[in-house]
Amino acid sequence: MTDTTDLDAEDRKIVTLARSARARNGVPEGAAVRDETGRTYVAGTVALESLKLSALQTAVAMAVASGATSLEAAAVVSAAETPSDDDRAAVRDLGGPDTPVLLAGPDGALRVRVTAG
């Protein structure tokens, strides 16, 4: 595990926002993305009977719906060990293959940093 102090301030911010969304909403995952202008979008898992989205997919959708044209970074807080392929694909679709995807555990400690690629 990597302590979040290894991250720059902006990446720590999106991990903290993702963690807060997870805890506040009582959902399995929380996520946050930062767009090309520095705006952040925060979301939790969507688990409706007719619609199921991961937290990161929801955050990307919120960014797109708000007019973002690219992403600088994405973060997800989850019990998972790695970001899912579907999550990385959503980030890649908007941010490109080199966009960093940070995965932190529920305690906020960074588990892995990968690219959307």
N, C-alpha and C positions, 0 to 999 in steps of 0.2 A: 504494500500500500504506500501511496505517496501522500504526504500531507499537502493540504491545499495551499500552504505557504509557499510551495514550489511554483505556484501559478502567479501570473501577473494580476494586478488589481481587477482588471475587467473580467478575466476568466474566473477569479474568485467570486465576483459579483454574480455571474450567471449560475455558478454552482450553488451559491447561497439562495438565490431566487428559486432554483429548481427544488432544492431541499425544502424550502418554505412552502411551495405549492403542494408538494407531496404530503407534508405534515398537516397543513391547513385543511386540505380537502379529504384527507384520509384515504388516499388512493395508492395503488402499488408503485406508481412512478410519478415523478415531477420532472419537468424539463423547462429549459429556457434557451432561447437563441438570441443572438445579437446580429442585427442587420448591418448593411454597408454604411449607414449613417450613425450607428451606435445605439439605435433604439433597441429595446429588449422586449421580448414576447415570452410570457410565462404561461404554462399550462400543466394540467394533470391528465391522467388517463381518462379517456371517455369510454364508458362501458354501458351503452344503451342496448336495448334489444335490437334496434335497427341500425346502430352505428357503433363500431368499435375502432378506436384509434389509440395508439400509444401516446404517451405524453409528448414525446418528441415530434411525432407526426402532427399532433394538434398544435404545438408551438409553431412548427413550420407553416401549417395552414393559416394560422393567425397572422404570421408575418406576410404571407402572400396576400391574404385578404386585406391587409393594411397598406399594400402597395410596395412592400420591400422587393428589391430586384436582385439582391444577393445576400449572403450570410457571411459574417466574419468568423463566427464560432457557435458551437452548440454544446449544451450540457444536459445530461440526464442523471437523475438520482434514482437508483433502483437496487434491488437485491441481486440483479443479474451480474454475471461476471464479465460480459462483453456487450457492447451495443449490438442490437439485432441488425441483420442485413436490411430489413425494411426501414429501420430508423436511419441507417447510414444512407440508404437510397433517397429518402426524403430530403435529407440535408444536402446530398450531392446534387439533386435536381435543382435546388435553388442556389446553393453556394459553390458548387463545383467539387471536383474530387480531392482538392487539397484542403478543404475546410476542416478544421480540427473538431473532433467530437470527444468530449470529456465525459467519462462515466465515473460517478462517485457512488459510494455506498450510502445507505441511510444515515450513517454517522457523518457524512459530508467528506470523508477521506477519499481522495482521488484513487481510483482503482486502475484506470487505463486511459491513455490518450491515444486516439487513432485518427486517421483522416477518413473523410466520407468516401474516398476513393474506392 
